[in-house]
């Protein structure tokens, strides 16, 4: 059992360890030091509640495991967050999709362990659903989509729960981040997509970089992603557009976008939620296992299940088998991941308590004995199960009148609860660590200002039936649904593959004489190679080139 270390309402820690001055910063730490991430007292400074409520059982706010903290892979990985990315995938339903609750957890963990990027983003407006509050999306052209909750989805689905498809080579979409002065969102763009000979070529334009980068789709194999490395952080917006250079190119299929900081260690926290999602929606998603393997997480948080028993009078019989399949799938296809199961808080349907909440909590408890030995439990039900719980949360303006969804303040408090539980578990790991940094503390505790990060959501569209979306600046057109093109043989999504993709290797060089007005991006497009390949071949450190010089251009086979 992992313990809970009580925190005062709000506080700031100032300490000095081995001559290093530590003070809780206002902004995210791009690179966390070993002294910071292994100091129990400093981590205490991030375990606070903006407000505490008498009807919440804070003493129960802890992670549970049959392993000791030092045996839990996720905590061991966090201990090395100063030199590696810690990849967290948080999967759930409508409680997650707006990213208020999970956004608090992301900010807290990145503040301690470093910011490895924004993580998962998606043009939700194209699938007629609500978006996280830190970005918006716009689009042009003809698009169609499927969601994991549809009874008969047209397209296969992946880890995000949404599949977005266009047959229109003139289509595009843009992601706009609301805070231009916010933390770095990333310099690597990973498109989870059908990167195959039938896929369109991709172009990306970023607000922080003048050059438009072009990437050719695979010409001989199918890969589950396209990786775009940019010379620096992409800025506060980026646009994805397409081109067609071969007759066999028919469409572009997108499952999601991952934004990473390749030059920063720390936490990459990715939230993927679908309104109304149930457990079988994940186990029946064909691309889900491949995406799990591809993202190689250290922690997978399964925060799903309420839609499986709400508003039924009891826990449906299929839930146990479906949950077993989901945990087994994650254990198999994310072999290095700790699996954190989250129970759900008491809720009501038409003013009546929903009886499935407690049995679901007990079911999750039984999975602590999973054969993988990698399952933890965050029993949120135990933390929130008090007399008249729903009414208490509503009276405190933490829960909406529907008796199931929280208010903005409620989701933020839920995020503080989960982040405190994770940090407390990590502190228990440090107490068992042989490193003396886990025990040293010099300094005093002072009051601090509370978190003030705000979040809003895009228009909350009705998320109920499969439709075709066409987005322009102001108009919407409807086109008939169509099935995927027939395939000779459907690939087995559970088959193990040797890796992401094989990078082409240079075989010989051609030469380019630089003329006035040339830049590396234009030269790379002309010869259909990457800027990185040109810079490597010519030992160029920055982006400056001189007219009259000759560049070696690697030919790619």
C-alpha positions in Angstrom: 0.0 0.0 0.0 1.4 3.4 -0.9 0.8 6.0 1.7 -0.5 9.5 1.7 1.5 12.5 3.0 -1.0 15.2 4.1 -0.4 18.7 2.6 -1.4 22.0 4.0 -3.7 24.2 1.9 -1.1 26.0 -0.1 2.6 26.3 0.5 5.9 27.2 -1.0 9.1 25.4 -0.2 12.5 27.0 -0.2 15.4 24.7 0.4 19.1 24.3 -0.3 20.5 20.9 -1.1 24.2 20.5 -1.7 24.5 24.2 -2.4 21.6 24.2 -4.9 18.9 26.8 -4.2 15.5 25.4 -4.9 12.3 27.5 -5.2 9.0 26.5 -6.7 8.9 28.3 -10.1 5.8 29.9 -11.7 6.5 28.4 -15.1 7.2 24.8 -16.2 10.7 23.6 -15.8 12.2 22.7 -19.2 14.9 20.5 -17.7 14.5 19.2 -14.2 17.7 18.5 -12.2 18.4 15.4 -10.2 18.5 17.5 -7.0 15.0 18.7 -7.7 13.2 15.5 -8.6 14.8 13.5 -5.7 14.0 16.0 -3.0 11.0 15.1 -0.9 10.6 18.6 0.5 10.7 20.3 -2.9 8.0 17.9 -4.2 5.9 18.8 -1.2 5.7 22.3 -2.6 3.5 21.0 -5.4 1.1 19.0 -3.2 -1.5 21.6 -2.4 -5.2 22.1 -2.7 -6.6 25.5 -3.8 -9.6 24.7 -1.4 -10.3 21.8 0.9 -13.8 20.5 1.5 -15.1 18.7 4.7 -17.0 16.1 2.7 -13.9 14.7 0.8 -11.8 12.0 2.4 -8.3 13.4 1.9 -6.7 10.8 4.1 -7.9 8.2 1.5 -6.3 10.1 -1.4 -3.5 7.6 -2.2 -2.5 5.1 -4.8 -2.8 1.4 -4.0 -0.5 -1.5 -5.1 0.5 -4.9 -4.0 4.1 -3.9 -4.8 6.4 -1.7 -2.8 7.1 1.7 -4.3 10.6 0.8 -5.3 9.2 -2.1 -7.3 6.9 0.1 -9.4 8.4 0.8 -12.8 6.7 4.2 -13.2 8.3 5.6 -10.0 11.7 4.3 -11.0 11.3 6.1 -14.4 10.3 9.3 -12.6 13.5 9.1 -10.6 15.4 9.5 -13.9 13.2 12.2 -15.4 16.2 14.5 -15.5 17.6 12.5 -18.4 14.7 10.9 -20.2 11.1 11.4 -21.3 8.4 10.0 -19.0 5.4 9.1 -21.3 2.0 9.1 -19.6 -1.2 8.2 -21.5 -4.5 9.0 -19.8 -7.5 7.4 -21.5 -11.1 8.1 -20.6 -14.5 9.6 -21.5 -16.2 13.0 -21.4 -14.6 13.7 -18.0 -11.3 13.8 -19.8 -12.0 15.2 -23.3 -12.0 18.8 -22.2 -8.7 18.3 -20.4 -9.5 20.4 -17.4 -8.9 17.7 -14.8 -6.0 16.0 -16.7 -4.6 19.5 -17.5 -4.1 20.2 -13.8 -2.2 16.8 -13.5 -0.1 17.6 -16.5 0.9 21.0 -15.2 1.8 19.8 -11.7 3.9 16.9 -13.0 5.7 18.9 -15.6 6.4 21.6 -13.0 8.3 19.1 -11.0 9.8 16.8 -13.6 10.1 19.0 -16.7 8.1 19.7 -19.8 8.6 17.2 -22.7 5.9 18.7 -24.8 2.1 19.3 -25.1 1.4 15.7 -26.0 -1.8 14.7 -27.7 -3.9 17.2 -29.8 -6.6 16.7 -32.3 -8.8 18.9 -34.5 -12.0 18.1 -32.5 -14.1 20.7 -34.4 -13.9 18.4 -37.5 -15.5 15.5 -35.5 -18.2 17.8 -34.0 -17.0 17.5 -30.5 -15.5 19.7 -27.7 -11.8 20.5 -27.5 -9.4 21.1 -24.6 -9.3 24.7 -23.5 -5.7 25.6 -24.5 -6.2 25.3 -28.2 -8.8 25.6 -31.0 -9.0 24.1 -34.5 -10.2 25.3 -37.9 -10.3 23.4 -41.2 -11.0 23.6 -44.9 -12.1 21.0 -47.4 -14.1 17.7 -47.2 -13.6 15.5 -44.2 -15.4 12.4 -42.8 -14.8 10.6 -39.5 -15.7 7.8 -37.2 -15.7 7.7 -33.4 -15.2 4.7 -31.1 -18.7 5.0 -29.7 -20.5 4.6 -33.0 -22.5 1.4 -33.4 -21.2 0.8 -36.9 -18.1 3.0 -37.5 -17.0 3.4 -41.2 -13.3 3.5 -40.4 -11.0 1.5 -38.1 -10.3 3.3 -34.8 -7.2 3.8 -32.8 -6.0 5.0 -29.3 -7.6 8.4 -29.6 -11.1 7.1 -30.3 -11.5 9.2 -33.4 -10.5 8.6 -37.0 -10.5 11.6 -39.4 -10.3 11.0 -43.2 -10.1 13.2 -46.3 -10.1 12.3 -49.9 -9.7 16.0 -50.8 -6.1 16.9 -51.5 -6.9 20.6 -51.0 -8.1 20.0 -47.5 -6.3 21.3 -44.4 -6.7 21.9 -40.7 -5.0 24.3 -38.2 -4.4 24.0 -34.5 -4.2 27.4 -32.7 -2.9 27.5 -29.1 -4.6 30.2 -27.0 -1.6 31.3 -25.0 1.2 32.5 -27.2 3.5 33.0 -24.2 2.8 29.6 -22.8 5.3 26.7 -22.4 6.9 25.1 -25.4 4.4 22.8 -27.1 7.1 20.9 -29.1 9.5 20.7 -32.0 8.5 17.2 -33.1 5.1 16.5 -34.7 4.1 12.8 -34.7 1.1 12.2 -36.9 -0.6 8.9 -36.0 -1.8 8.1 -39.5 -2.0 5.7 -42.3 1.5 6.4 -43.8 1.3 4.2 -46.9 1.6 4.4 -50.7 -2.1 5.4 -51.0 -1.7 8.3 -48.5 -1.3 12.0 -49.5 2.0 13.8 -49.0 2.0 16.1 -46.0 2.9 19.8 -45.7 3.3 21.6 -42.3 3.4 25.3 -41.8 4.2 26.7 -38.3 3.7 30.2 -36.9 7.3 30.3 -35.6 9.0 29.1 -38.8 8.7 30.8 -42.2 9.5 27.6 -44.1 6.7 25.2 -45.3 8.0 21.6 -44.7 6.9 18.8 -47.1 7.0 15.1 -46.3 6.5 12.4 -48.8 4.3 9.5 -47.8 5.8 6.0 -47.8 6.1 4.5 -51.3 6.5 0.8 -50.5 5.2 0.0 -47.0 2.5 1.0 -44.5 3.7 2.7 -41.3 1.5 3.7 -38.4 2.9 7.3 -38.2 4.7 10.1 -39.9 7.4 11.9 -37.8 8.1 15.5 -38.5 11.2 17.0 -36.8 11.3 20.8 -36.9 14.4 23.0 -36.4 12.8 24.7 -33.3 9.5 24.9 -31.4 6.6 25.2 -33.8 5.1 28.3 -32.0 1.4 29.0 -31.2 -0.1 27.4 -34.3 0.5 25.0 -37.1 -1.4 23.9 -40.3 -1.4 20.5 -41.9 -2.2 20.4 -45.6 -1.7 17.8 -48.4 -0.5 17.3 -51.9 -0.7 14.5 -54.4 2.3 13.5 -56.5 1.4 9.9 -57.5 -1.7 8.4 -59.1 -2.1 5.8 -56.3 -2.5 8.5 -53.6 -6.2 8.5 -52.6 -6.6 9.9 -49.1 -5.2 10.9 -45.7 -6.3 9.1 -42.5 -5.5 10.6 -39.1 -5.8 9.1 -35.6 -4.1 11.8 -33.6 -1.2 14.2 -33.2 1.6 14.0 -30.6 3.7 17.1 -29.9 7.1 16.5 -28.3 10.1 18.5 -27.1 12.9 16.3 -28.4 15.6 18.4 -26.6 13.9 18.2 -23.2 13.6 15.4 -20.7 10.6 15.4 -18.4 6.9 14.5 -18.6 4.9 14.0 -21.8 1.3 13.8 -20.6 -1.2 12.7 -23.2 -5.0 12.8 -22.6 -7.4 10.9 -24.9 -11.1 11.0 -24.1 -14.2 10.4 -26.0 -17.6 11.5 -24.9 -19.7 8.5 -23.9 -16.9 6.0 -24.2 -17.2 2.5 -22.7 -14.6 -0.1 -22.1 -15.4 -2.3 -25.2 -14.9 0.8 -27.4 -11.2 0.5 -26.6 -10.8 -3.3 -26.9 -12.6 -3.3 -30.2 -10.5 -0.5 -31.7 -8.3 -2.3 -34.3 -5.3 0.2 -34.2 -5.3 0.6 -30.4 -2.7 -2.1 -29.7 -0.3 -0.8 -32.4 -0.6 2.8 -31.1 0.1 1.6 -27.6 3.3 -0.1 -28.8 4.3 2.9 -30.8 3.9 5.4 -28.0 5.8 3.2 -25.5 4.3 4.6 -22.3 5.7 4.4 -18.8 2.2 4.9 -17.3 -1.2 4.2 -18.7 -4.1 5.6 -16.7 -7.4 3.8 -17.5 -10.1 6.3 -16.4 -13.1 4.7 -18.0 -16.1 2.6 -16.9 -18.8 5.0 -15.7 -20.7 4.8 -19.1 -20.7 1.0 -18.8 -22.9 1.0 -15.7 -24.6 4.5 -15.8 -27.6 4.6 -15.3 -28.2 0.9 -14.9 -29.5 -0.6 -11.6 -26.4 -2.9 -11.3 -23.0 -3.5 -12.8 -23.6 -5.2 -16.2 -22.2 -8.7 -16.6 -19.9 -7.9 -19.5 -17.9 -5.3 -17.6 -15.6 -7.7 -15.8 -14.6 -9.6 -19.0 -14.2 -6.3 -21.0 -12.0 -4.8 -18.3 -9.9 -8.0 -18.1 -9.4 -7.8 -21.9 -8.4 -4.1 -21.7 -5.9 -4.6 -18.9 -4.4 -7.7 -20.6 -4.1 -5.7 -23.9 -2.3 -2.8 -22.2 0.0 -5.2 -20.3 0.9 -7.0 -23.6 1.4 -4.0 -25.9 2.8 -1.6 -23.4 5.3 -4.0 -21.7 7.2 -1.2 -19.8 4.0 0.6 -18.5 2.6 0.7 -15.1 -1.2 0.5 -15.4 -3.2 2.8 -13.1 -6.9 2.0 -12.8 -9.2 4.9 -11.6 -12.5 4.3 -10.0 -15.4 6.8 -10.4 -17.1 9.0 -7.8 -20.7 8.6 -6.7 -23.2 9.9 -9.2 -26.9 10.1 -9.8 -29.4 9.7 -12.6 -32.6 11.7 -12.3 -31.8 12.4 -8.6 -31.4 8.7 -7.8 -28.0 7.2 -6.8 -26.4 5.0 -9.4 -25.7 1.7 -7.7 -22.9 0.5 -10.0 -20.2 2.9 -8.5 -19.2 0.8 -5.5 -19.2 -2.6 -7.3 -17.0 -1.1 -10.0 -14.6 0.1 -7.4 -14.5 -3.4 -5.9 -13.9 -4.9 -9.3 -10.9 -2.6 -9.9 -9.5 -3.6 -6.5 -9.6 -7.2 -7.5 -7.2 -6.4 -10.5 -4.4 -5.4 -8.1 -3.6 -9.2 -8.3 -3.1 -9.0 -12.1 -0.5 -11.5 -13.3 1.6 -8.7 -14.9 2.3 -7.3 -11.4 2.1 -3.8 -12.9 -1.3 -2.7 -11.8 -2.0 0.2 -9.4 -5.3 1.6 -8.2 -6.5 5.1 -7.6 -9.7 4.5 -5.7 -11.3 7.8 -6.3 -14.7 6.3 -5.2 -13.3 5.8 -1.7 -12.1 9.4 -1.6 -15.5 10.8 -2.6 -18.0 8.3 -1.1 -19.5 10.2 1.7 -23.1 10.7 2.9 -25.1 12.6 0.3 -22.0 12.9 -1.8 -23.6 14.2 -4.9 -25.6 16.9 -3.1 -22.5 18.0 -1.2 -20.6 18.4 -4.4 -23.4 20.3 -6.0 -23.9 22.6 -3.0 -20.2 23.4 -3.2 -20.5 24.2 -7.0 -18.3 21.3 -7.8 -20.8 19.1 -9.7 -23.4 20.0 -12.3 -27.1 19.4 -11.9 -27.0 16.2 -14.0 -25.4 14.4 -11.1 -22.5 13.0 -13.1 -20.4 15.8 -14.7 -18.4 18.2 -12.6 -18.1 21.9 -12.9 -14.8 23.6 -13.9 -13.9 24.0 -10.2 -14.8 20.3 -9.6 -12.6 19.0 -12.4 -9.7 21.2 -11.2 -10.1 19.8 -7.7 -10.2 16.3 -9.0 -6.9 17.1 -10.9 -5.3 18.3 -7.6 -6.4 15.1 -5.9 -4.9 12.8 -8.5 -1.7 14.8 -8.9 -1.2 14.8 -5.1 -1.8 11.1 -4.9 0.8 10.4 -7.6 3.4 12.8 -6.0 2.8 11.1 -2.6 3.4 7.7 -4.1 6.6 9.0 -5.7 7.7 10.4 -2.3 7.2 6.9 -0.8 9.5 5.6 -3.5 12.1 8.2 -2.6 11.9 7.2 1.1 12.8 3.6 0.0 15.6 4.9 -2.3 19.2 4.5 -1.3 19.9 8.0 -2.6 20.4 10.5 0.3 18.6 13.2 -1.7 15.4 11.5 -0.7 15.9 12.5 2.9 17.7 15.8 2.9 15.7 19.0 3.6 16.9 22.4 4.7 14.6 25.4 4.7 11.2 26.5 5.8 7.7 26.3 4.5 5.8 29.4 3.5 2.3 30.2 2.1 2.1 30.5 -1.7 -0.4 31.7 -4.2 -2.8 29.2 -5.6 -2.9 27.8 -9.1 -4.7 30.2 -11.4 -4.5 28.4 -14.8 -7.8 28.7 -16.5 -9.3 26.5 -19.2 -12.2 26.9 -21.5 -13.8 24.5 -24.0 -14.9 25.0 -27.6 -18.6 24.8 -28.4 -20.0 21.7 -26.9 -21.5 19.9 -29.9 -23.9 17.1 -29.6 -21.8 14.0 -29.8 -24.4 11.4 -30.7 -24.3 10.0 -34.2 -21.9 9.3 -37.1 -21.9 12.1 -39.6 -19.8 13.4 -42.4 -18.1 16.8 -41.6 -17.0 19.3 -44.1 -15.4 22.4 -42.7 -14.8 25.7 -44.3 -14.5 29.0 -42.7 -18.2 29.3 -42.3 -20.1 26.7 -44.4 -20.8 23.0 -44.0 -21.4 20.5 -46.8 -22.6 16.9 -46.5 -21.4 14.0 -48.6 -22.5 10.4 -48.4 -20.6 7.9 -46.3 -18.4 5.4 -48.0 -16.5 2.4 -46.8 -12.8 1.9 -46.9 -11.5 0.5 -50.1 -11.4 -3.3 -50.1 -8.1 -4.8 -49.0 -6.7 -8.1 -50.2 -5.9 -9.1 -46.6 -6.6 -7.2 -43.4 -3.5 -6.8 -41.3 -3.5 -8.3 -37.9 -3.3 -5.4 -35.4 -1.8 -7.7 -32.8 1.1 -8.9 -34.9 4.4 -7.7 -33.5 6.4 -5.4 -35.8 10.2 -4.8 -35.7 9.9 -1.0 -35.3 8.3 2.2 -36.4 9.8 2.4 -39.8 13.1 2.0 -41.5 14.8 5.4 -42.3 16.2 5.5 -45.9 20.0 5.7 -46.0 22.0 8.0 -48.4 23.8 6.1 -51.1 25.5 8.9 -53.1 25.6 12.7 -53.4 24.7 15.3 -55.9 25.9 18.9 -55.6 24.0 22.2 -55.4 25.6 25.6 -55.8 24.0 28.1 -53.4 22.6 31.2 -55.1 21.3 34.5 -53.6 17.9 33.9 -52.0 18.3 30.2 -51.4 17.5 28.7 -48.0 17.8 25.1 -46.6 14.1 24.5 -46.8 13.8 25.5 -50.5 16.8 23.4 -51.3 15.5 20.4 -49.4 12.1 20.6 -51.2 13.9 20.9 -54.6 15.8 17.7 -54.1 13.1 15.9 -52.0 15.3 15.4 -49.0 15.1 16.6 -45.4 16.8 19.7 -44.0 18.4 17.5 -41.4 20.0 15.3 -44.1 21.5 18.3 -45.8 22.9 19.7 -42.6 24.4 16.4 -41.6 26.0 15.9 -45.0 27.6 19.3 -44.9 28.3 19.6 -41.1 26.0 22.7 -40.8 25.3 23.6 -37.3 22.7 26.4 -37.7 20.6 27.5 -40.7 22.9 30.1 -42.4 24.3 29.3 -45.8 26.5 31.5 -48.2 25.9 32.2 -51.8 28.6 30.6 -54.0 29.2 27.6 -51.7 28.5 24.1 -52.8 26.3 21.8 -50.8 26.4 18.0 -50.9 22.8 16.7 -51.3 22.3 13.1 -50.3 20.3 11.0 -52.7 18.0 8.7 -50.8 17.2 5.2 -51.9 
